[in-house]
Amino acid sequence: MQTPQNTDQAGDPRGRAATRELVELLLLRHRPVLVGAGAVVAVGLLLTLLAPGVLPSTALTGAVVGLLAVVAGLAMAIAVDWKDDVVRGPRHLRRDGHAVLAWVPSAAVGAGGAELLDAVERRVEAGGRSRLVLVEAGGDARRVGRALADQAAGRGMTSLLVDLQDLERPAGVADVAAGRMRLGEAAIIAPGRPFASIGAGGAPQAAAEAAVSLLQRPPSDLKLMVVVAADEPEGGGGLFSACDRVVAVVAADRSTRAEIRALSADLAKAGATVETLVVGGMQLDE
C-alpha cells in the first residue's frame, strides 16, 4: 500500500520532490507530450525530405530535432497542466500559494495524515493538546476526520470526533452545550479504545456554537479533538479561531483550484489560515 507523502517537510529535498512531480506530470499529461514531440519530429522529417538544403540529413540534425521534440513535449505538458483548474496534485495547490499538509491515496485514507498525527503527538508529548477543524473542499472530510481521530486513539491519545454534518443522531454536541446531557452520555464511545464521536444534535447555528465552546474548554484528559465543519458553517469564524489548525480536505481530480481559492479567501476573512490535505490522485511509489 502506498504511504502518505508529506510534500512540505524538510526531509524531502526540493530536487527530489521536483523530480517526482515532473515524472507524475509527464505520466498524467503523456498525450500533450506525444503531440508536441510528434509535431516537431514530423516537421523535421518533412524539411529533411523536401528541403534538404535547409535541413540536411545528418546525425547532428537528428540530435537537434530530437532535443527540440523533447522541449516541445515538455512545454505542451506544462502548458496544459498550468491551465487545468482541477486539482491533480499538490503542485496545483502550491502554485496558488496554499500550504500542503499531506497527500494520501484514497485507499490509504485510514493512514492518511500520518505527518499531521506526528505533529499532534509531539504537541501532546509537550504537555498540550490539538484541536483541528476539517472543512470540505471537494473531499470527504467526515471520512478523513474519523480516520485521523481513530488513528490517534490507536497511538494511545484520547480523541474526540465532533461531526457537525451528522444530523441523524438524536443527541449531539448542542445537547451537551445546553446542559441537557453530559458529553459521555451524548457521545458514542468505541469499546476498548480512547475514542469517542458525537454529532450535531441541533440546528447548525446551535451546533457550531456548541463546538466552539467545546474547543475552548475541552475535557482535561482529551488530547485530540477533530471537528468536521458543516457544509455551510454558520458562525464559522468562531469555530475557526478557536482551533489550532484548519485543514481543507481536497479530492484530487475532483476539487477545483477556484473552489480552494474561494475557501481560503473566506477563511482569511475569519482570521484563519487553511492547510490542505489532498486525497487521491496519481502517486508514485517511493
N, C-alpha and C positions, 0 to 999 in steps of 0.2 A: 504493500500500500504506500502511496506517496505520502510524504510528510509535509507539514506546513512550511511555507517559505516566508521568513521574515525579510522583507525587501529593503528595510531601512537600517538594519543593525550593522554595527561596525565590524562584526565577524565575517561579513561577506564583502570582500573588496569591491570597489566600484568597477574595476576592469572585468572581474568575473561576472558580476551581475549584468553589466552591459553586454558582455558576450552572450550570456544565456538569453537575454531578452532579444538580441539580434537574431539568434537562431530561432527563437519562438516566433518572431515576426516573419522570418523567411518561410517557416513552415505554414504559418497561417495565411500569408499572402503569396503563396507559391504561384498562383495564376498571374498576378501582375508582374512577378519576376520573370516568368516564362514569356509573357507578352513583350515586355521591354527588351529582354535579351534577344528574343527571336526577331524582333523588328530590326535591331542593329545588325544581326548576322545576315538577315535577308537583304538588307540594303548593301552590306559589304559584298555579298556574293554577286548581286546584280551589277554593282560597279566593276567588280573584278572581271565579270564575263563580258559586259557591254562596253566598258571603258577602261581597258587595261592600262592605258596611258595615264589615267588619273589615279587608279588604284591597282598597282602591279600585283601579280600573284606571287608573293614571296612569303617566307616564314615570318619576317618582321611585320608584314601587313596582317597576316593571320593573328599574330600576337596582339597587335593594336586593336583589331576588330574584336577579339575575344575580351580584352580589357574593357573596351567601350561597352560591350554587351553586358558584362558584369555590373558596371557602373549604372547603366541604363536600367537594368533589372532592379538593382537596389533602390535607385531613385524612384522608380514606379511603385515599388512596395511601400516605401516610406511615405510617398505622397498619398497613396490610398489609405494607409493606416492613419495618417495625420488627420485626414478629413472625416474619418469614421466617428460618428457621435456615440456609438455603442461602446461601452467599456469592455475591452477584450482582455485587459490585464492591468497590473499596477502602473505600467508606463503611461497609460492614458490619464490616470489619476494624478500621478506625479507631474505630468506635463501641464496639468491645470492647476498645480500648486497645492494639491491635497496630500496630507500625510498618510502613508500606507502602513498600517499596523501589521498586517499579515495577509498571506494569500494561501488559501487552502482549497484542495479539490473537494467537490461535493461529497464524494464517497467517504472522505475523512473528516466530515464536519464535526463528528464526535470528538475528534482530537484537535479540531480547529482552534486557532488562537493559543497554541501552546506557549508562544512567546508572551502573550498577554497574561497567561496564568503564571508564568515565571515572574513577571513584574508584580503580580498580586502577591505571590508567595514571598518575594523579597520585602514587600511593604508589611506583610503580616509578621515576618521574622523580625522586622524593626520595631514591632510593637503597635502597628497601625492596622487599618482595615481598608478595603477597597469598595468603592461604590460606583458601579457602572450603569450607564443608561444606553440601551441599544435602540437605534432608530432604523426603520426600514428604508432602504434606498434601492428597492428592487429585489433585495434578498430576503430570506426568511429569518427575521430577527428572533422570532419565537423559538425556532429550532436551534439556532445558534446560542441563544440565551440559556436554554435548558442544558445544552451541551457544555457550555462554559461552567455553569453552576455545578453540574453533575461531576465534571472533571475536577473541579476544585474540591468537592466533597471527597472524591477519590484520593486526593492528596492530604486528606485529613483536616481540611478547612471547613468550618461551619458555614454553610452557604444558604442563601435565600433567593429564590426567583420570584419577582413580583411582575406578573404578566398583566399589563393594563389592557391588552387586547382580548383577554379571557373574560368574556361576559356571560359565560354559560354556568359557572359555579354559583350556587345560591348565596354563598358567603365570600367575602373578599376583603381587600385592604381598606375599603371605605367603611366597612362594618367595624374594623378594628379602630380606626381613627374616631369613629362616632361613639365608641365605648360600648357598642352592642355585643362585641365578642372580644376575646383575647386572641393574640396572634397565634398561639398554639392551638386554639380551637378552630380558627378560620383556615389555617394553612394545612396543606396535605404534607405529612412528614414521611419521607422514604424510610422504610424499615431497615434498621441496621446501618444507616448512613447519616452523616450530619448534613442532610439536605432537605429542604422544605420548599414548597411552592405555594403561591397564593394568587388568586385572580383579582379582578377589579372590584366586584361586589357592589357596584353602584354606577351612577351616571359618570361619564368621562371626566367632567369637571371635579366632582367629588373624589373620584378615584385618583386623579392626578394630584390633588391637594393632599390626599392621604399618603400617597407615595412620597411626596416632598417631606412631609412630617416624619415619615419613617426613615428617609435618607438622612435627615438632620439629627434624628435621635434613634439610631439603630440599637437593637438589643446588645448588651455588653459583650456577649460571647460570640457575636456574629463577626466573621472575618471577611466575607464577600457577599455583597448584595448586588444582584443584577436586575435592573428594571427594564422591561420591554415596553417602550413608549407606545401609546395608541397611534393609530394611523393618522389621526388629526389631533395631536396632543393639545388639549386646552390647558392653559396655564403652564405651557411648556417651559417658559422662561424660568420659573421657579424650579421646575424639575431638572433642567439642565444646569442651573447654577448650584444646585445642592449636591451634585455628584462630583466624583473625582475625574471621570473621563466620559466623553460622549463618543460612542462608536457607531458609525453608519455601516450597516450590513449591505454590501453591494453584490449583486449577482452578475458575474461575468457573462457576456453575450446576451444580457437582457437589460441591465440598468444602462441609462444613458448619461453621458457626461453633462448634458444640460440639467438633468434631474439632480445630479450631485452638486452642481454649481448652485442651483436654486436652494437646495437643502443647506449648504454651507452658508449661504447669504442669510437665510432665515435664522440659523443658529448663531451667526455672528451678531445679529440684532439682539439676541437673547444673552449676549456676552459669553457664548460658548464656542470652543474650537473643536471641530469634528475630526476624528481619525477614521480611517476606512479599513474595513476587513472585507477582502474580496473572496467570494466563494464561487468555485467552479472555474471553467475556462481551461485552456491548454497549459500544461506544465510539463517540464522535462524532469526526469528522474535525476537525482544528484549522482 
